[in-house]
Amino acid sequence: MSTGKSVGGWYFGWNIVAGAALATLLTVGLRMCIGPFFLPIAADMGLSRSLLAGIVAIGMLCYGIGMPLAGHLVGTRGTRFVLLLGTGMVIVALVWTAFARDATNLLLSFGILLSFGLSFTSPVAFVPVLSRWFRRRRGMAMFFLSTGSMSGIAILTPVFAYAIGAVGWRDTLLGFAAVFAVLMIAIIWFVIRDDAPAHADMEPAPAARARGSANPAAAPPAGLGWREAVRTRPFWMVALGLFTCGYSMNLIGTHGVPMLMDHGFDAMTSSYGLGLIGLVAIFSTLVLGRLSDRLPRRNILAAIYLVRGLGFFALLVVGTHYELYAAATIGGIAWAGSIALSSAILADVYGVRSVGILYGWTYLGHQVGAMISSWLGGWAYETYGSHWIAFGSAGALLLAAAAISLRLPANGFSLASAAAPQLARRAST
């Protein structure tokens, strides 16, 4: 069996992390960087903000619906199959969107087909394979995967804004489709491997025995099936947190640029401000990733939601470039990690056997939140002329998510071991 090591002792699992992060940069980046496209599409096609926001909201829901299906197919058909299928769907959808001339075609291409394709090429396709390749440094691996999301926000937001200003939104989508096709096919064929070494990234046996129980990743948890897992409270606590995550992050991705422009900032300044959030988050990921394998993950997750919630209120009141960049910098410190920590906690609590489909179902809650906020951001502004309803509610939900996260299990392994016998007795009766 392969050891997963290449020349010089390099662990091949980190190649998979890098490929997954790059794919996530492209997929989540596109999903989260709708803002620069929003007003140009609305103006070009003669759509109201509420109608276009409704199309985006339907797309967010389809993105979420595709997550459990992608998780199931990864478990039954393999990671490469799911990624190839999703890549084909994304390319067709982007070309179709670029030639769409009415709301119906925009809904079918950009709203539905693109969303399903992105769900098949999203982190849900990579979480199972990374969970198999990493046990001792699982938190670090998941955080590096999140780096792709943050890089997508940091890089693609200003890139899309510049490209749209230079060549228009239609040619921008066609150019992105070409880049996406080349990079995704390379990642799928040369990087992705489902079969992990027997002991993953664990230390050699003598060193591991010397550590004893000091390293909680030294022994895998007793895995629970997904049907048993959804009956337990931690599953729903993670799902509620991800609902709030989706509500807040996609509100920023869809309405952040229009909101800042309505407050007097120009398009490029607004894009740079939001891009700065992702840029700072890339570096904070390096610190948070290391902490997540050393400190209780629930505490870090709660801190992330808390700071992010305060950041939403700050963005609503910024009035100068300095204030915008300061708020983006502080918010960016805690912008990454909620999805990474949630997926790591699911693997800790329930084992890697069902983590793909469990992550898919909890991410459906993420996209339900995204759907609601994507619609609410457009409707509330057109109805009341204010962004406080959408962005204020996001800040309040994030503060609530911080409190909920503190009640998650401190040790996922012991919870899984304790829950399995109880569920077995319940099933027998």
C-alpha positions, 0 to 999 in steps of 0.5 A: 500500500502506498505510504503517501510520501514522495521523495524527501518525505513530503506527505502527498496529502498536502498536494491534495490540500493544495489542489482542493484549495485551488479548486475551492478558490475557483468555485466558492470564489465565483459563488461568493463574488456575485457582487461585482456582477450584480448591478451590471447584469441588472442594468444590461438585462433590465432586471430589478434588484429584487428579481435578480436577488430572487434568481440568486436566492434560488441558485443558493438553494440549488447549491445547497440541495446539491450538497447532500447529493454530492456527498452521497456520490462521493461515497458511492462513485468516488471524488473524481467522478463527482468533480468531473461531472460538476466541472462539465456542468459549470462550464456549460452553465457559464457559457449559457449564462454569457449568452442569456438574454432574459430572466428565464434563461438566466434563472436556468443557467446562472441560477440552477445549472451553475449552482448544481455544478458548483456544489459538485466541485465545492468543499463537500467533494473534498472533505471526505478525502481530506478526512481520510488523508489527515487525522493528526493534522485534520484541523490544519488541513481543513483550514487550508481548504478554507484558505481557498474560499478566502483567496477566492474572495480576496482575488476574484472580487477585484479581478471580476470588478476590473474585468467587467469594467474592461470587457463586460460581464459576459466576456468575463464569464467566458474567460473564467470558464476557460480558466476553470476548465484547464485548472479543474481537469489538471487537479482531478487527474494529477492530484486527487487520490481517494485511497489514503495510506493506512495510518494517514498522517499519523506519526510513526508507531513508537513516537505515537505510543510515547505520546500516549493519550496526549494526542487525541487524534491518535485513535479514530472515533467510533463512527456513527451512521448518518441516520443516527447522527442526525438524531443527536444535538451536535449535528443540529448545533453545527447545522444552525451555525452553518445556516448563520454562516451562509446567511452572512457570507452570501449576504456580503458576497451578493449585496456587499458591493451594492451596499457600500456603493449605496453608502458612497463608495465607488465600485473598485473601492467597495471591491477592494474593501471586501477583497481585503476581508479575504486577503486578511483571512488567508493569513489568519487561517495559518494561525487558526489552523494550528490552534484548531489542533491544540485548543477546543475547536468549539471555542475557536468557532465561537470566537469566529462567529462573535468577531464576524458578527461585530464586523457586520455592524461595523460595515454598516456604519463605515463612512471613510476609506480608512474605516472601511479598510479597518473594519475589513481587516478586523473582520477578515481575522475571523472570516475564515474557519467556520466551515473548516471547524464545522467539518472537522468537528463533524469528523471528530464527533461522528467519524470519517465514514459518514462525514461527506453526507453529514457535511452535505446535509449541514451545508444545505442549511448553510445554503438555506441561509444564503438563499434567505439573505440573498433575497432579503438583501434586495427586497429589504432595500427596495422596500425600505431603502435601508440595508440595516434589516439584512445586514443587522439581522446577519450580525445578530444571528452571528452573535447567537451562533457564537453562544450556540457553538460554546455548547458543542462537545469539547471532545468529539471522540468521547461523544461518538463512543458514548452515543453509539451504544445508546443509539444501538440500544434505542434501535434494538427496542 
